Protein backbone atom coordinates (compact mmCIF):
# COMPACT_ATOMS: atom_id res chain seq x y z
CA UNK A 1 0.00 0.00 0.00
CA UNK A 2 1.77 3.12 -1.21
CA UNK A 3 1.17 6.25 0.84
CA UNK A 4 2.16 8.48 -2.06
CA UNK A 5 -1.15 7.71 -3.80
CA UNK A 6 -3.33 8.41 -0.73
CA UNK A 7 -5.74 11.29 -0.57
CA UNK A 8 -6.68 12.75 2.82
CA UNK A 9 -10.09 14.36 3.24
CA UNK A 10 -11.18 15.99 6.49
CA UNK A 11 -14.88 16.00 7.32
CA UNK A 12 -16.35 17.09 10.62
CA UNK A 13 -13.29 16.53 12.78
CA UNK A 14 -12.56 13.17 11.19
CA UNK A 15 -10.33 12.29 8.27
CA UNK A 16 -10.84 9.87 5.47
CA UNK A 17 -7.91 8.27 3.66
CA UNK A 18 -8.74 7.14 0.14
CA UNK A 19 -6.73 4.96 -2.19
CA UNK A 20 -8.58 3.91 -5.28
CA UNK A 21 -11.71 2.11 -4.08
CA UNK A 22 -10.40 1.70 -0.53
CA UNK A 23 -11.35 4.17 2.18
CA UNK A 24 -10.12 4.19 5.77
CA UNK A 25 -11.67 6.32 8.49
CA UNK A 26 -9.34 7.98 10.96
CA UNK A 27 -9.21 10.97 13.26
CA UNK A 28 -7.10 14.06 12.70
CA UNK A 29 -4.97 12.89 15.65
CA UNK A 30 -4.31 9.57 13.90
CA UNK A 31 -3.30 11.41 10.72
CA UNK A 32 -0.97 13.65 12.73
CA UNK A 33 0.64 10.58 14.36
CA UNK A 34 1.00 8.91 10.95
CA UNK A 35 2.58 12.06 9.50
CA UNK A 36 4.96 12.32 12.48
CA UNK A 37 5.91 8.67 12.04
CA UNK A 38 6.53 9.19 8.31
CA UNK A 39 8.63 12.27 9.05
CA UNK A 40 10.70 10.30 11.60
CA UNK A 41 11.22 7.42 9.16
CA UNK A 42 12.31 9.82 6.40
CA UNK A 43 14.65 11.57 8.83
CA UNK A 44 16.24 8.27 9.87
CA UNK A 45 16.61 7.16 6.26
CA UNK A 46 18.13 10.53 5.31
CA UNK A 47 20.61 10.23 8.20
CA UNK A 48 21.62 6.71 7.09
CA UNK A 49 22.17 7.94 3.53
CA UNK A 50 24.31 10.83 4.82
CA UNK A 51 26.44 8.42 6.88
CA UNK A 52 26.84 6.11 3.86
CA UNK A 53 27.84 9.04 1.65
CA UNK A 54 30.36 10.19 4.23
CA UNK A 55 31.83 6.69 4.56
CA UNK A 56 32.02 6.36 0.79
CA UNK A 57 33.83 9.70 0.49
CA UNK A 58 36.31 8.67 3.21
CA UNK A 59 36.95 5.36 1.44
CA UNK A 60 37.50 7.12 -1.87
CA UNK A 61 39.96 9.50 -0.19
CA UNK A 62 41.86 6.51 1.25
CA UNK A 63 42.06 4.94 -2.21
CA UNK A 64 43.21 8.25 -3.74
CA UNK A 65 45.99 8.51 -1.14
CA UNK A 66 47.02 4.90 -1.77
CA UNK A 67 47.23 5.54 -5.53
CA UNK A 68 49.22 8.75 -5.04
CA UNK A 69 51.55 7.10 -2.51
CA UNK A 70 52.41 4.46 -5.11
CA UNK A 71 52.86 6.98 -7.91
CA UNK A 72 49.78 5.88 -9.81
CA UNK A 73 48.41 8.89 -11.59
CA UNK A 74 45.15 9.07 -13.43
CA UNK A 75 43.02 11.96 -14.65
CA UNK A 76 39.97 10.06 -13.47
CA UNK A 77 39.34 7.86 -10.47
CA UNK A 78 40.46 4.57 -12.04
CA UNK A 79 41.47 1.70 -9.77
CA UNK A 80 42.47 -0.41 -12.79
CA UNK A 81 45.16 1.93 -14.12
CA UNK A 82 48.58 0.32 -14.41
CA UNK A 83 51.68 1.54 -12.64
CA UNK A 84 54.46 1.31 -15.18
CA UNK A 85 58.16 1.19 -14.39
CA UNK A 86 61.44 0.41 -16.13
CA UNK A 87 60.45 2.46 -19.15
CA UNK A 88 57.04 0.81 -19.36
CA UNK A 89 58.43 -2.73 -19.47
CA UNK A 90 57.00 -3.66 -16.08
CA UNK A 91 53.43 -2.92 -15.06
CA UNK A 92 51.45 -3.71 -11.95
CA UNK A 93 48.08 -2.65 -10.62
CA UNK A 94 46.80 -1.14 -7.38
CA UNK A 95 45.14 -4.40 -6.35
CA UNK A 96 48.42 -6.27 -6.80
CA UNK A 97 50.27 -3.65 -4.74
CA UNK A 98 47.75 -3.81 -1.90
CA UNK A 99 47.90 -7.62 -1.91
CA UNK A 100 51.71 -7.61 -1.84
CA UNK A 101 51.62 -5.19 1.11
CA UNK A 102 49.01 -7.34 2.88
CA UNK A 103 46.80 -4.29 3.11
CA UNK A 104 43.55 -6.25 3.23
CA UNK A 105 41.46 -3.17 3.98
CA UNK A 106 42.76 -1.54 0.78
CA UNK A 107 42.18 -4.78 -1.15
CA UNK A 108 38.52 -4.66 -0.07
CA UNK A 109 38.22 -0.97 -0.94
CA UNK A 110 39.79 -1.43 -4.37
CA UNK A 111 37.45 -4.33 -5.12
CA UNK A 112 34.50 -2.24 -3.92
CA UNK A 113 35.49 0.54 -6.32
CA UNK A 114 35.74 -1.87 -9.25
CA UNK A 115 39.28 -3.24 -9.30
CA UNK A 116 39.49 -6.22 -11.63
CA UNK A 117 40.57 -9.27 -9.58
CA UNK A 118 41.47 -11.13 -12.80
CA UNK A 119 43.79 -8.39 -14.13
CA UNK A 120 47.28 -9.74 -14.80
CA UNK A 121 50.50 -7.80 -14.30
CA UNK A 122 53.43 -7.95 -16.73
CA UNK A 123 54.54 -11.23 -15.13
CA UNK A 124 51.13 -12.78 -15.81
CA UNK A 125 50.13 -12.82 -12.14
CA UNK A 126 46.75 -11.89 -10.71
CA UNK A 127 46.34 -10.30 -7.28
CA UNK A 128 45.26 -13.72 -6.03
CA UNK A 129 48.54 -15.17 -7.30
CA UNK A 130 50.40 -12.48 -5.32
CA UNK A 131 48.49 -13.50 -2.18
CA UNK A 132 49.38 -17.14 -2.79
CA UNK A 133 53.05 -16.24 -3.11
CA UNK A 134 52.86 -14.43 0.22
CA UNK A 135 51.27 -17.45 1.91
CA UNK A 136 54.02 -19.74 0.58
CA UNK A 137 56.70 -17.29 1.76
CA UNK A 138 55.37 -17.50 5.33
N, C-alpha and C positions, 0 to 999 in steps of 0.2 A: 504494500500500500504506500504509494508515493505521496508525501505531504506537499510536494510542489504543485500538484494538481488539485488540491483542496480549495474549496471556497468557503469562507466563514460568513455567516449571516447572523446578525444579532436581532432578536425579536423579543421585546418585553422582558429584558433582563436575562434572557437565555440566549444561547448561541446554537446555531445549527451548522454542522460541518457537512458539506456535500462533496461527494466524489462520484461523478457519473450518476448512476441510479441509487447509490448508497447515500443514506443520510444518518448522521449520528447527532443526538441531542446532547448538549453539554452546557454548563453554566459559564459565565464570563470568567469566573475564578478558575475553572478547569482549563479554559483557553489560555489564561495568563500563566498557569503552571506549565502547560505544554510549551508555550512560547519561551518561558524561562529555561525549561529543560533543553529545548532545541538550541537556544543561545549558548548554554553551558557546553553542550556537545560540540557545537561549532567552534567554540573557544578552545576546547581541549584538542580538537583535531587540528586547528590552526597552530596551536603551540607545538604539537608533535611534528607538524610539517616544518616549522621554524627550526626545531632542534635537528631534524634530519638534514635540512639545508645547511645548517651550521656545521654539522659533522662532515657532510660531503665536501664543503669548502675547506675544512681543516685537512681532510684526507688528500684533496687535490693539491693543497699547499705542500704537504709532506712529499707527495710524488714529485712535484716541481723541484723541490729542494734536492731530492735524491738524484733527479736527472741532471740538475746543474752541478751538483757535487761530483758527478762522474763525467762531466764534460759533454753531456748529450744535449745538443742544442736543436731546437725545432721551432719553427715559426708558429706552429699550432701545438696544442696539447696532444702529443702522439706518443703513446707508451710502447709503440712497436718500431720506433725509429732506431736505426742501427748506430752504434758507436763504432767508428772506424779508426783504426790505428795502423801504423807502419805503412803509411802512404796509401791507405785504403785496402791493403792486402788482408788485414784481419778485421773482422767485424763481430761484434757481440751485441746483445740486446739487454735492456733494463731488467727483464725477468731473469736472464742468466746471471747478471751481476748480483741481483738480490739473493738468488739461490746460492751463488758461490760465497756470499758474505753471511749466509745463514740468517738473513734478515726476513724471517717468516712473515712478520707484519707487513713489510713492503711487498713481499710476494703476493699476499692476499690483496693488498691495495691495487697492485698492478693488474692482477687478474680481474678485479672488480671494474677497473677502468678500461678493460678490453685487451690486455696483453695476450698475445697468441701463445698458448702453452706448447704448440707444436712447431713454433718458429725455430729454425736451425741456425746456429752460428757458422762461421767460416770453417770450423772443424767438423761440421755436420752434427753437432750435439744440440739436443733440446735442453730446456731448463731442468726437466726431469732427469736427463742424463747427468747433468751437473750435480744434482742432489744425490744421485746414486754414487757418483765418484767421491763425494764427501763422506757418504756412509761407509764406503770401502776403506777410505783413508783413516777412519776412526778405528 
